[in-house]
Amino acid sequence: MRRIKSMANLLLSKLVAINSVVILLVIMLAGISVKDYACFLVNHEQVTGAQLVDTLNSFLIKVSVVAFVIAGLLHYFSVKRIVNPVKAMASAANQVKTGNIPPKIDVPASGELGELVTNFNAMTETLSVVQTRREEMLRDIAHELRTPLTNINGYLEALHNGVLKGDQELFGSLLDESRRITRIVDLIAELDAWSQESHFPEKQFEEIDMKQVLAESLAAFHLKLSDRFGAFSQQIDHASILGHKDGLKQVLANLLQNIIDYDTGGHLAIKGQQDAEGYRVTFTHEGTYIDPEKKELIFERFYRLEESRSTKAEGAGLGLAIAKSIIDAHHGTIGLDTDGHHHSFWISIPTRSIS
């Protein structure tokens, strides 16, 4: 609100300045012209008395008209330069109000007005991205739920028409599909909870030791890691951070499960150490091919590197997206370094207190 008031005062000040300059220009143009013409008439034309007065009056009218036209044109183009960005933003705001995303405002503007136009363009671009992601998410949710719902409907229709008879195996299949839908919905709800900044205080951040968190996470995956990898190395240092223990354990679990599911090399290196940016945990292994140009996409909701991957709930493409949301809530970063086959998944969490 203060920013808008400041912008309004700035525009008012510019308009007052322009009007003052225009008035000064008219006065100076008329005054100087009349003075010079009067001197010319007296000194060179020898015009005096009533004839001089009449001639100057006539000249003053002409000069005033010319000065008024020149000043009017200057005022028009100056005000237009100031008002055009405001009109463009007003028109764009009306489009946003109706639910449409306006095109980028491309009008010349400088100073705080130019900054306002830039910020407005950034806002509409963000709205466009959010709307696109929302539409993609709705399509993805529909895609993920369509298969189990189709299976359930098919079984129930067959039971209703007497094509199939109910038995323990059939009802077990129906229960599996129902549980899959429930898990997908739970994952979506959890992702939304971690994505809402207002929920952060409710997560009860506390002082925790990252080495202990890593040790507990690795212990929970001990059997899976032992079955999948002939050996895995660990180099983990102590570091205290302010965070949510269960949330961080879920991040580590999601990363470890993803590594186990798509590993091809049989060796895993785990490193946890403090650096200049905070505490960094890195998981290095050889796995299924990942296009280096698409490595950021794997942290998007419902994204799969291969459409043929499993469509079970655990493979819904939400695990790494949830991990990213949790790390974002800790003011940290998560990423992947890869040459296509050798992957290093990493997370970095600041060791300073979270405000």
C-alpha positions as CSV (number, residue, x, y, z in Angstrom):
1,M,0.0,0.0,0.0
2,R,2.8,2.4,0.8
3,R,4.5,1.5,-2.5
4,I,1.3,2.4,-4.4
5,K,1.0,5.7,-2.5
6,S,4.6,6.5,-3.3
7,M,4.0,5.7,-7.0
8,A,0.9,7.9,-7.1
9,N,2.8,10.8,-5.5
10,L,5.6,10.3,-8.0
11,L,3.2,10.5,-11.0
12,L,1.6,13.6,-9.5
13,S,5.0,15.3,-9.0
14,K,5.9,14.5,-12.6
15,L,2.7,15.9,-14.0
16,V,3.1,19.1,-11.9
17,A,6.7,19.4,-13.1
18,I,5.6,19.1,-16.8
19,N,2.8,21.6,-16.3
20,S,5.2,24.1,-14.7
21,V,7.7,23.6,-17.6
22,V,5.0,24.2,-20.2
23,I,3.8,27.4,-18.5
24,L,7.3,28.6,-18.2
25,L,8.0,27.8,-21.8
26,V,4.9,29.7,-23.0
27,I,5.8,32.8,-20.9
28,M,9.4,32.8,-22.0
29,L,8.6,32.2,-25.7
30,A,6.0,34.9,-25.7
31,G,7.9,37.4,-23.6
32,I,11.2,37.0,-25.4
33,S,9.6,37.1,-28.9
34,V,7.6,40.3,-28.1
35,K,10.7,42.0,-26.6
36,D,12.9,41.2,-29.6
37,Y,10.2,42.2,-32.0
38,A,9.5,45.5,-30.2
39,C,13.2,46.3,-30.3
40,F,13.3,45.5,-34.0
41,L,10.3,47.8,-34.8
42,V,11.7,50.7,-32.8
43,N,15.3,50.5,-33.9
44,H,15.0,49.4,-37.5
45,E,11.5,50.2,-38.6
46,Q,11.1,53.4,-36.7
47,V,7.6,52.4,-35.6
48,T,6.4,54.2,-32.5
49,G,3.2,55.3,-30.7
50,A,-0.1,53.8,-31.4
51,Q,1.1,51.9,-34.4
52,L,3.7,50.2,-32.3
53,V,1.1,49.1,-29.7
54,D,-1.2,47.7,-32.4
55,T,1.6,45.9,-34.1
56,L,2.8,44.4,-30.8
57,N,-0.7,43.3,-29.8
58,S,-1.2,41.6,-33.2
59,F,2.2,39.9,-32.9
60,L,1.6,38.9,-29.3
61,I,-1.6,37.1,-30.3
62,K,0.2,35.2,-33.1
63,V,3.1,34.3,-30.8
64,S,0.8,33.1,-28.1
65,V,-1.0,30.8,-30.5
66,V,2.3,29.4,-31.7
67,A,3.6,29.0,-28.2
68,F,0.3,27.4,-27.1
69,V,0.5,24.8,-29.9
70,I,4.2,24.0,-29.3
71,A,3.6,23.8,-25.5
72,G,0.4,21.7,-26.1
73,L,2.3,19.2,-28.3
74,L,5.1,19.0,-25.7
75,H,2.7,18.5,-22.9
76,Y,0.7,15.9,-24.8
77,F,3.7,13.7,-25.7
78,S,5.3,14.1,-22.2
79,V,2.1,13.1,-20.4
80,K,1.4,10.3,-22.9
81,R,4.8,8.9,-22.1
82,I,3.9,8.8,-18.4
83,V,0.3,7.7,-18.7
84,N,0.8,4.9,-21.3
85,P,2.5,2.4,-18.9
86,V,-0.3,3.1,-16.4
87,K,-3.0,2.6,-19.0
88,A,-1.3,-0.6,-20.2
89,M,-1.1,-2.0,-16.7
90,A,-4.7,-1.1,-16.0
91,S,-5.8,-3.0,-19.2
92,A,-3.6,-5.9,-18.2
93,A,-5.0,-5.9,-14.7
94,N,-8.6,-6.1,-16.1
95,Q,-7.5,-9.2,-18.1
96,V,-6.1,-10.8,-14.9
97,K,-9.4,-9.9,-13.2
98,T,-11.3,-11.9,-15.8
99,G,-9.0,-14.9,-15.4
100,N,-6.9,-14.3,-18.5
101,I,-3.1,-13.9,-18.6
102,P,-2.2,-10.7,-20.5
103,P,0.7,-10.4,-22.9
104,K,3.9,-8.8,-21.7
105,I,3.7,-5.0,-21.3
106,D,6.2,-3.5,-23.7
107,V,6.0,0.3,-23.3
108,P,9.0,2.6,-22.5
109,A,9.2,3.6,-18.9
110,S,12.0,4.7,-16.5
111,G,12.5,5.2,-12.8
112,E,10.1,3.7,-10.4
113,L,7.4,3.5,-13.1
114,G,9.7,1.3,-15.1
115,E,10.4,-0.8,-12.1
116,L,6.6,-1.1,-11.6
117,V,6.1,-2.3,-15.2
118,T,9.0,-4.8,-14.8
119,N,7.4,-6.2,-11.5
120,F,4.0,-6.3,-13.1
121,N,5.4,-8.3,-16.1
122,A,7.2,-10.7,-13.6
123,M,3.9,-11.1,-11.7
124,T,1.9,-12.0,-14.8
125,E,4.6,-14.4,-15.9
126,T,4.5,-16.1,-12.5
127,L,0.7,-16.3,-12.8
128,S,1.1,-17.9,-16.2
129,V,3.5,-20.5,-14.9
130,V,1.3,-21.2,-11.9
131,Q,-1.8,-21.6,-14.1
132,T,0.1,-23.9,-16.5
133,R,1.4,-26.0,-13.6
134,R,-2.1,-26.2,-12.1
135,E,-3.5,-27.4,-15.4
136,E,-0.7,-29.9,-15.8
137,M,-1.2,-31.1,-12.2
138,L,-5.0,-31.6,-12.8
139,R,-4.2,-33.6,-15.9
140,D,-1.6,-35.7,-14.1
141,I,-3.9,-36.4,-11.2
142,A,-6.6,-37.5,-13.6
143,H,-4.1,-39.7,-15.4
144,E,-2.9,-41.3,-12.1
145,L,-6.4,-42.0,-10.8
146,R,-7.9,-43.1,-14.1
147,T,-6.2,-46.5,-14.2
148,P,-7.2,-47.7,-10.6
149,L,-10.7,-46.3,-11.0
150,T,-11.1,-48.0,-14.3
151,N,-10.0,-51.3,-12.8
152,I,-12.3,-51.0,-9.9
153,N,-15.3,-50.0,-12.1
154,G,-14.5,-52.9,-14.4
155,Y,-14.4,-55.4,-11.6
156,L,-17.6,-54.0,-10.0
157,E,-19.5,-54.0,-13.3
158,A,-18.4,-57.6,-13.9
159,L,-19.6,-58.6,-10.5
160,H,-22.9,-56.7,-11.0
161,N,-23.6,-58.4,-14.3
162,G,-22.6,-61.9,-13.0
163,V,-19.7,-62.2,-15.3
164,L,-17.4,-62.7,-12.4
165,K,-18.0,-64.3,-9.0
166,G,-16.6,-62.7,-5.9
167,D,-13.6,-64.5,-4.3
168,Q,-10.8,-63.6,-2.0
169,E,-8.3,-62.9,-4.8
170,L,-10.7,-60.6,-6.6
171,F,-11.6,-58.6,-3.5
172,G,-7.9,-58.4,-2.7
173,S,-7.3,-56.8,-6.1
174,L,-10.1,-54.3,-5.5
175,L,-8.5,-53.5,-2.1
176,D,-5.1,-53.0,-3.7
177,E,-6.5,-50.5,-6.2
178,S,-8.4,-48.7,-3.5
179,R,-5.3,-48.4,-1.3
180,R,-3.4,-47.1,-4.3
181,I,-5.9,-44.3,-4.8
182,T,-5.7,-43.5,-1.1
183,R,-1.9,-43.4,-1.2
184,I,-1.9,-41.0,-4.2
185,V,-4.4,-38.7,-2.5
186,D,-2.3,-38.8,0.7
187,L,0.8,-37.9,-1.2
188,I,-0.9,-35.0,-2.9
189,A,-2.2,-33.8,0.5
190,E,1.3,-34.1,2.0
191,L,2.9,-32.3,-1.0
192,D,0.4,-29.5,-0.6
193,A,1.0,-29.2,3.1
194,W,4.8,-28.8,2.7
195,S,4.2,-26.3,-0.2
196,Q,2.2,-24.0,1.9
197,E,4.4,-21.5,3.7
198,S,1.8,-21.0,6.4
199,H,2.3,-24.6,7.5
200,F,6.0,-24.2,8.3
201,P,5.6,-23.1,11.9
202,E,3.4,-26.1,12.6
203,K,6.1,-28.4,11.5
204,Q,8.0,-27.8,14.8
205,F,11.5,-27.2,13.6
206,E,14.1,-28.1,16.2
207,E,17.8,-28.4,16.7
208,I,18.9,-31.8,15.2
209,D,22.1,-33.7,14.4
210,M,22.3,-34.5,10.7
211,K,24.6,-37.4,11.3
212,Q,22.0,-39.0,13.6
213,V,19.2,-38.4,11.0
214,L,21.3,-40.0,8.3
215,A,22.2,-43.0,10.5
216,E,18.6,-43.6,11.4
217,S,17.5,-43.3,7.7
218,L,20.2,-45.7,6.6
219,A,19.3,-48.2,9.3
220,A,15.7,-48.2,8.1
221,F,17.0,-49.1,4.6
222,H,19.7,-51.5,5.7
223,L,18.1,-54.6,4.2
224,K,17.2,-53.0,0.9
225,L,20.6,-51.4,0.6
226,S,22.3,-54.7,1.4
227,D,20.2,-56.6,-1.2
228,R,20.8,-54.0,-3.9
229,F,24.4,-53.0,-3.4
230,G,27.4,-55.2,-2.9
231,A,28.9,-52.4,-0.9
232,F,28.2,-48.8,-0.1
233,S,30.6,-46.3,1.5
234,Q,29.8,-43.7,4.1
235,Q,31.6,-40.5,5.1
236,I,29.3,-38.6,7.4
237,D,30.2,-35.7,9.7
238,H,28.3,-34.2,12.6
239,A,26.4,-30.9,12.1
240,S,23.6,-29.3,14.0
241,I,20.8,-27.7,12.0
242,L,17.4,-26.3,12.7
243,G,14.9,-28.5,10.9
244,H,12.0,-31.0,11.0
245,K,13.5,-34.5,11.7
246,D,10.7,-36.6,10.3
247,G,10.5,-34.4,7.2
248,L,14.3,-34.7,6.5
249,K,14.1,-38.5,7.1
250,Q,11.4,-38.6,4.5
251,V,13.6,-36.7,2.0
252,L,16.4,-39.2,2.6
253,A,14.0,-42.1,2.3
254,N,12.6,-40.8,-1.0
255,L,16.1,-40.3,-2.4
256,L,17.3,-43.7,-1.2
257,Q,14.2,-45.5,-2.6
258,N,14.6,-43.8,-6.0
259,I,18.3,-44.8,-6.1
260,I,17.5,-48.4,-5.2
261,D,14.7,-48.6,-7.8
262,Y,16.9,-47.4,-10.7
263,D,20.5,-48.3,-9.8
264,T,22.5,-50.2,-12.4
265,G,26.1,-50.1,-11.0
266,G,25.8,-51.9,-7.7
267,H,27.7,-49.3,-5.7
268,L,26.6,-46.3,-3.6
269,A,28.7,-43.6,-2.0
270,I,27.1,-41.5,0.7
271,K,28.8,-38.3,1.9
272,G,27.6,-35.8,4.5
273,Q,29.7,-32.8,5.3
274,Q,29.6,-29.1,6.1
275,D,30.6,-26.6,3.5
276,A,30.4,-22.8,3.0
277,E,26.7,-23.0,2.2
278,G,25.6,-25.3,5.1
279,Y,25.4,-29.1,5.5
280,R,25.5,-31.0,2.2
281,V,24.4,-34.7,1.8
282,T,25.4,-36.4,-1.5
283,F,24.4,-39.8,-2.9
284,T,26.5,-41.0,-5.8
285,H,25.7,-44.1,-7.9
286,E,25.4,-45.3,-11.4
287,G,21.8,-45.7,-12.6
288,T,19.2,-45.6,-15.4
289,Y,20.0,-42.9,-18.0
290,I,18.8,-39.4,-17.2
291,D,19.1,-36.7,-19.8
292,P,21.4,-34.0,-18.2
293,E,19.2,-31.3,-19.9
294,K,16.1,-32.7,-18.1
295,K,17.7,-33.3,-14.7
296,E,15.7,-30.5,-13.0
297,L,12.4,-32.0,-14.2
298,I,12.7,-35.0,-12.0
299,F,11.8,-32.9,-9.0
300,E,8.5,-31.7,-10.7
301,R,5.2,-33.2,-9.7
302,F,4.2,-36.5,-11.5
303,Y,7.2,-36.3,-13.7
304,R,8.6,-39.6,-15.0
305,L,11.7,-40.0,-17.1
306,E,10.0,-42.9,-18.9
307,E,6.3,-43.2,-19.5
308,S,6.7,-47.0,-19.2
309,R,7.8,-46.8,-15.6
310,S,5.6,-48.5,-13.0
311,T,2.3,-46.8,-12.4
312,K,1.8,-48.1,-8.9
313,A,1.4,-45.5,-6.1
314,E,5.0,-45.5,-5.1
315,G,5.8,-44.6,-8.7
316,A,3.4,-41.8,-9.1
317,G,6.1,-39.3,-9.6
318,L,5.6,-37.4,-6.3
319,G,8.4,-38.7,-4.1
320,L,11.1,-36.3,-5.3
321,A,8.6,-33.4,-5.6
322,I,7.7,-33.9,-1.9
323,A,11.5,-34.0,-1.1
324,K,12.0,-30.7,-2.9
325,S,9.1,-29.1,-1.0
326,I,10.5,-30.2,2.3
327,I,14.0,-28.9,1.5
328,D,12.5,-25.6,0.3
329,A,10.7,-25.4,3.7
330,H,14.2,-25.7,5.3
331,H,15.4,-22.8,3.1
332,G,17.8,-25.3,1.4
333,T,18.3,-26.6,-2.1
334,I,18.1,-30.1,-3.7
335,G,19.5,-31.1,-7.0
336,L,21.1,-33.7,-9.3
337,D,24.5,-33.7,-11.0
338,T,24.8,-36.2,-13.8
339,D,26.5,-37.1,-17.1
340,G,23.6,-39.3,-18.0
341,H,24.6,-42.5,-16.1
342,H,26.6,-41.4,-13.1
343,H,24.3,-39.5,-10.8
344,S,24.9,-37.5,-7.7
345,F,21.7,-36.5,-5.8
346,W,22.4,-33.9,-3.2
347,I,20.7,-31.7,-0.7
348,S,22.1,-28.6,1.0
349,I,20.6,-27.2,4.2
350,P,21.8,-24.0,5.9
351,T,23.2,-24.6,9.4
352,R,22.1,-21.1,10.6
353,S,18.8,-20.7,12.3
354,I,15.7,-20.4,10.1
355,S,13.8,-17.2,10.7
